[in-house]
Structure formats: C-alpha cells, structure tokens
Amino acid sequence: MENTITCLLVDDDIDDQEIFYMALADTALPVNYFAVRDYYEAIAMLNDSRMGIPDFVFIDWNLSNMCGKDCLVLFQQIPKMKDCQYIIQSGVLPMDWENIAQNLSCRFIQKSGSIAQFSNQVKSILESSPERLKFASH
C-alpha cells in the first residue's frame, strides 16, 4: 500500500487553489491536500495536531500580503518544517529563479498551460526525491 502524501498549498487566489486541487486529483496519487490563503493561516493549521507536518509545501510567488520568498524563508526557520520539500509556483518565473531555488533549497513550477500539463509537473514533483530532482520547470 502506498503512503499518503501530504501537501500544503499557500495561495490567496481561490481559483488557483481549485486548479491545484484538480491537478492533484489528476495525478491519481494518494494525497491529503490542505489549502490556506497566507503564512499566518498556514501556521494556525500547522499548530492543529490533526494535520501533522506536510511532505510538500507549495507557495504562490505572488501572495498579496507577503511575497512567496518571505513566506518560504519563514517556513524554513521552523524546526519541525526542516524536512519539508518547498515548491514555489508562479505564472511567470522570476529571471533568476534558478539562483533563488538553489539559495533557498526549493523548486519552482510555472502555472501555465493546461491543467493536465500542470498536473504532470505536480505529479513529477510528488514522485521525486530531492536527490533525483533539484528543479522542476515547464
């Protein structure tokens, strides 16, 4: 039996949360999915013992009240979150995304194209280990 993967999405756009959910469903992987609008809502959820620590944290690069980079850095400062894999999502990748990914020990995926294409990117990440895949891009 496969282990269930736990994913936390931090994205203040409800439509993007729905698209992410559809992409996860398309992967056919056993996933527990939690979505929050911002870092503070994520911390409140993480303090709820029912959730546990996510395996993957997907963060929108363009959050309205805190940029994705700042959100990521704050997560990485929490000792119990040190083993999570972090993925930054953006409709347009920053010019220096590879340097950012390397410096912050995260990956980037681009939110573009079809849901099926996005689902394939997400599935690739969920099936990967940090040793096998450093970055995922379109």
C-alpha positions as protocol buffer text, in pm:
chain_id: "A"
residue {
  index: 1
  type: MET
  ca { x: 0 y: 0 z: 0 }
}
residue {
  index: 2
  type: GLU
  ca { x: 127 y: 345 z: -90 }
}
residue {
  index: 3
  type: ASN
  ca { x: 196 y: 606 z: 173 }
}
residue {
  index: 4
  type: THR
  ca { x: -30 y: 908 z: 163 }
}
residue {
  index: 5
  type: ILE
  ca { x: 144 y: 1229 z: 61 }
}
residue {
  index: 6
  type: THR
  ca { x: 52 y: 1545 z: 249 }
}
residue {
  index: 7
  type: CYS
  ca { x: 54 y: 1873 z: 54 }
}
residue {
  index: 8
  type: LEU
  ca { x: 2 y: 2222 z: 186 }
}
residue {
  index: 9
  type: LEU
  ca { x: -77 y: 2497 z: -65 }
}
residue {
  index: 10
  type: VAL
  ca { x: -31 y: 2862 z: 34 }
}
residue {
  index: 11
  type: ASP
  ca { x: -214 y: 3068 z: -227 }
}
residue {
  index: 12
  type: ASP
  ca { x: -453 y: 3359 z: -174 }
}
residue {
  index: 13
  type: ASP
  ca { x: -630 y: 3304 z: -507 }
}
residue {
  index: 14
  type: ILE
  ca { x: -927 y: 3070 z: -459 }
}
residue {
  index: 15
  type: ASP
  ca { x: -933 y: 2987 z: -833 }
}
residue {
  index: 16
  type: ASP
  ca { x: -566 y: 2880 z: -817 }
}
residue {
  index: 17
  type: GLN
  ca { x: -644 y: 2666 z: -513 }
}
residue {
  index: 18
  type: GLU
  ca { x: -916 y: 2492 z: -715 }
}
residue {
  index: 19
  type: ILE
  ca { x: -685 y: 2442 z: -1014 }
}
residue {
  index: 20
  type: PHE
  ca { x: -422 y: 2295 z: -784 }
}
residue {
  index: 21
  type: TYR
  ca { x: -682 y: 2059 z: -636 }
}
residue {
  index: 22
  type: MET
  ca { x: -783 y: 1944 z: -985 }
}
residue {
  index: 23
  type: ALA
  ca { x: -418 y: 1892 z: -1079 }
}
residue {
  index: 24
  type: LEU
  ca { x: -367 y: 1681 z: -766 }
}
residue {
  index: 25
  type: ALA
  ca { x: -677 y: 1476 z: -843 }
}
residue {
  index: 26
  type: ASP
  ca { x: -543 y: 1411 z: -1195 }
}
residue {
  index: 27
  type: THR
  ca { x: -222 y: 1262 z: -1053 }
}
residue {
  index: 28
  type: ALA
  ca { x: -420 y: 968 z: -904 }
}
residue {
  index: 29
  type: LEU
  ca { x: -170 y: 966 z: -617 }
}
residue {
  index: 30
  type: PRO
  ca { x: -282 y: 922 z: -256 }
}
residue {
  index: 31
  type: VAL
  ca { x: -271 y: 1283 z: -136 }
}
residue {
  index: 32
  type: ASN
  ca { x: -405 y: 1472 z: 163 }
}
residue {
  index: 33
  type: TYR
  ca { x: -447 y: 1832 z: 49 }
}
residue {
  index: 34
  type: PHE
  ca { x: -473 y: 2144 z: 263 }
}
residue {
  index: 35
  type: ALA
  ca { x: -502 y: 2496 z: 123 }
}
residue {
  index: 36
  type: VAL
  ca { x: -459 y: 2825 z: 306 }
}
residue {
  index: 37
  type: ARG
  ca { x: -453 y: 3189 z: 194 }
}
residue {
  index: 38
  type: ASP
  ca { x: -135 y: 3301 z: 370 }
}
residue {
  index: 39
  type: TYR
  ca { x: 153 y: 3217 z: 601 }
}
residue {
  index: 40
  type: TYR
  ca { x: -39 y: 3303 z: 917 }
}
residue {
  index: 41
  type: GLU
  ca { x: -329 y: 3077 z: 826 }
}
residue {
  index: 42
  type: ALA
  ca { x: -74 y: 2803 z: 750 }
}
residue {
  index: 43
  type: ILE
  ca { x: 85 y: 2841 z: 1094 }
}
residue {
  index: 44
  type: ALA
  ca { x: -255 y: 2814 z: 1260 }
}
residue {
  index: 45
  type: MET
  ca { x: -325 y: 2497 z: 1061 }
}
residue {
  index: 46
  type: LEU
  ca { x: 18 y: 2351 z: 1138 }
}
residue {
  index: 47
  type: ASN
  ca { x: -44 y: 2405 z: 1509 }
}
residue {
  index: 48
  type: ASP
  ca { x: -354 y: 2187 z: 1472 }
}
residue {
  index: 49
  type: SER
  ca { x: -226 y: 1838 z: 1552 }
}
residue {
  index: 50
  type: ARG
  ca { x: -470 y: 1677 z: 1308 }
}
residue {
  index: 51
  type: MET
  ca { x: -271 y: 1794 z: 1006 }
}
residue {
  index: 52
  type: GLY
  ca { x: 81 y: 1695 z: 1103 }
}
residue {
  index: 53
  type: ILE
  ca { x: 380 y: 1812 z: 902 }
}
residue {
  index: 54
  type: PRO
  ca { x: 331 y: 1827 z: 523 }
}
residue {
  index: 55
  type: ASP
  ca { x: 565 y: 1643 z: 289 }
}
residue {
  index: 56
  type: PHE
  ca { x: 538 y: 1921 z: 32 }
}
residue {
  index: 57
  type: VAL
  ca { x: 462 y: 2291 z: 72 }
}
residue {
  index: 58
  type: PHE
  ca { x: 359 y: 2472 z: -246 }
}
residue {
  index: 59
  type: ILE
  ca { x: 377 y: 2853 z: -216 }
}
residue {
  index: 60
  type: ASP
  ca { x: 249 y: 3112 z: -460 }
}
residue {
  index: 61
  type: TRP
  ca { x: 530 y: 3352 z: -552 }
}
residue {
  index: 62
  type: ASN
  ca { x: 291 y: 3650 z: -565 }
}
residue {
  index: 63
  type: LEU
  ca { x: 98 y: 3637 z: -239 }
}
residue {
  index: 64
  type: SER
  ca { x: -83 y: 3963 z: -170 }
}
residue {
  index: 65
  type: ASN
  ca { x: 21 y: 4023 z: 191 }
}
residue {
  index: 66
  type: MET
  ca { x: 370 y: 3866 z: 186 }
}
residue {
  index: 67
  type: CYS
  ca { x: 585 y: 3765 z: -108 }
}
residue {
  index: 68
  type: GLY
  ca { x: 636 y: 3394 z: -160 }
}
residue {
  index: 69
  type: LYS
  ca { x: 1007 y: 3423 z: -92 }
}
residue {
  index: 70
  type: ASP
  ca { x: 948 y: 3573 z: 254 }
}
residue {
  index: 71
  type: CYS
  ca { x: 685 y: 3309 z: 327 }
}
residue {
  index: 72
  type: LEU
  ca { x: 931 y: 3034 z: 232 }
}
residue {
  index: 73
  type: VAL
  ca { x: 1209 y: 3177 z: 450 }
}
residue {
  index: 74
  type: LEU
  ca { x: 974 y: 3192 z: 749 }
}
residue {
  index: 75
  type: PHE
  ca { x: 866 y: 2830 z: 699 }
}
residue {
  index: 76
  type: GLN
  ca { x: 1228 y: 2719 z: 675 }
}
residue {
  index: 77
  type: GLN
  ca { x: 1301 y: 2877 z: 1014 }
}
residue {
  index: 78
  type: ILE
  ca { x: 1052 y: 2645 z: 1187 }
}
residue {
  index: 79
  type: PRO
  ca { x: 1245 y: 2341 z: 1316 }
}
residue {
  index: 80
  type: LYS
  ca { x: 963 y: 2091 z: 1257 }
}
residue {
  index: 81
  type: MET
  ca { x: 935 y: 2208 z: 893 }
}
residue {
  index: 82
  type: LYS
  ca { x: 1301 y: 2145 z: 803 }
}
residue {
  index: 83
  type: ASP
  ca { x: 1233 y: 1818 z: 619 }
}
residue {
  index: 84
  type: CYS
  ca { x: 952 y: 1954 z: 401 }
}
residue {
  index: 85
  type: GLN
  ca { x: 1007 y: 1997 z: 31 }
}
residue {
  index: 86
  type: TYR
  ca { x: 923 y: 2350 z: -84 }
}
residue {
  index: 87
  type: ILE
  ca { x: 792 y: 2439 z: -426 }
}
residue {
  index: 88
  type: ILE
  ca { x: 730 y: 2795 z: -544 }
}
residue {
  index: 89
  type: GLN
  ca { x: 453 y: 2840 z: -802 }
}
residue {
  index: 90
  type: SER
  ca { x: 431 y: 3133 z: -1036 }
}
residue {
  index: 91
  type: GLY
  ca { x: 258 y: 3225 z: -1359 }
}
residue {
  index: 92
  type: VAL
  ca { x: 580 y: 3392 z: -1467 }
}
residue {
  index: 93
  type: LEU
  ca { x: 910 y: 3264 z: -1332 }
}
residue {
  index: 94
  type: PRO
  ca { x: 1149 y: 3529 z: -1197 }
}
residue {
  index: 95
  type: MET
  ca { x: 1451 y: 3590 z: -1420 }
}
residue {
  index: 96
  type: ASP
  ca { x: 1687 y: 3446 z: -1157 }
}
residue {
  index: 97
  type: TRP
  ca { x: 1463 y: 3157 z: -1047 }
}
residue {
  index: 98
  type: GLU
  ca { x: 1744 y: 2902 z: -1069 }
}
residue {
  index: 99
  type: ASN
  ca { x: 1963 y: 3105 z: -830 }
}
residue {
  index: 100
  type: ILE
  ca { x: 1672 y: 3161 z: -594 }
}
residue {
  index: 101
  type: ALA
  ca { x: 1588 y: 2791 z: -597 }
}
residue {
  index: 102
  type: GLN
  ca { x: 1945 y: 2695 z: -522 }
}
residue {
  index: 103
  type: ASN
  ca { x: 1991 y: 2956 z: -248 }
}
residue {
  index: 104
  type: LEU
  ca { x: 1660 y: 2876 z: -77 }
}
residue {
  index: 105
  type: SER
  ca { x: 1662 y: 2497 z: -129 }
}
residue {
  index: 106
  type: CYS
  ca { x: 1333 y: 2496 z: -316 }
}
residue {
  index: 107
  type: ARG
  ca { x: 1195 y: 2424 z: -661 }
}
residue {
  index: 108
  type: PHE
  ca { x: 988 y: 2633 z: -899 }
}
residue {
  index: 109
  type: ILE
  ca { x: 699 y: 2533 z: -1120 }
}
residue {
  index: 110
  type: GLN
  ca { x: 523 y: 2755 z: -1368 }
}
residue {
  index: 111
  type: LYS
  ca { x: 145 y: 2780 z: -1352 }
}
residue {
  index: 112
  type: SER
  ca { x: 67 y: 2788 z: -1722 }
}
residue {
  index: 113
  type: GLY
  ca { x: -77 y: 2574 z: -1993 }
}
residue {
  index: 114
  type: SER
  ca { x: -346 y: 2318 z: -1932 }
}
residue {
  index: 115
  type: ILE
  ca { x: -448 y: 2154 z: -1605 }
}
residue {
  index: 116
  type: ALA
  ca { x: -317 y: 1824 z: -1747 }
}
residue {
  index: 117
  type: GLN
  ca { x: 24 y: 1982 z: -1810 }
}
residue {
  index: 118
  type: PHE
  ca { x: 29 y: 2136 z: -1462 }
}
residue {
  index: 119
  type: SER
  ca { x: -82 y: 1803 z: -1316 }
}
residue {
  index: 120
  type: ASN
  ca { x: 212 y: 1629 z: -1483 }
}
residue {
  index: 121
  type: GLN
  ca { x: 451 y: 1879 z: -1327 }
}
residue {
  index: 122
  type: VAL
  ca { x: 296 y: 1830 z: -984 }
}
residue {
  index: 123
  type: LYS
  ca { x: 300 y: 1451 z: -1020 }
}
residue {
  index: 124
  type: SER
  ca { x: 665 y: 1458 z: -1118 }
}
residue {
  index: 125
  type: ILE
  ca { x: 746 y: 1654 z: -803 }
}
residue {
  index: 126
  type: LEU
  ca { x: 538 y: 1434 z: -575 }
}
residue {
  index: 127
  type: GLU
  ca { x: 702 y: 1120 z: -711 }
}
residue {
  index: 128
  type: SER
  ca { x: 1053 y: 1262 z: -688 }
}
residue {
  index: 129
  type: SER
  ca { x: 1307 y: 1267 z: -414 }
}
residue {
  index: 130
  type: PRO
  ca { x: 1533 y: 1567 z: -352 }
}
residue {
  index: 131
  type: GLU
  ca { x: 1833 y: 1366 z: -474 }
}
residue {
  index: 132
  type: ARG
  ca { x: 1667 y: 1277 z: -808 }
}
residue {
  index: 133
  type: LEU
  ca { x: 1528 y: 1616 z: -899 }
}
residue {
  index: 134
  type: LYS
  ca { x: 1658 y: 1956 z: -797 }
}
residue {
  index: 135
  type: PHE
  ca { x: 1423 y: 2172 z: -1001 }
}
residue {
  index: 136
  type: ALA
  ca { x: 1104 y: 2129 z: -1196 }
}
residue {
  index: 137
  type: SER
  ca { x: 1009 y: 2372 z: -1466 }
}
residue {
  index: 138
  type: HIS
  ca { x: 779 y: 2377 z: -1761 }
}
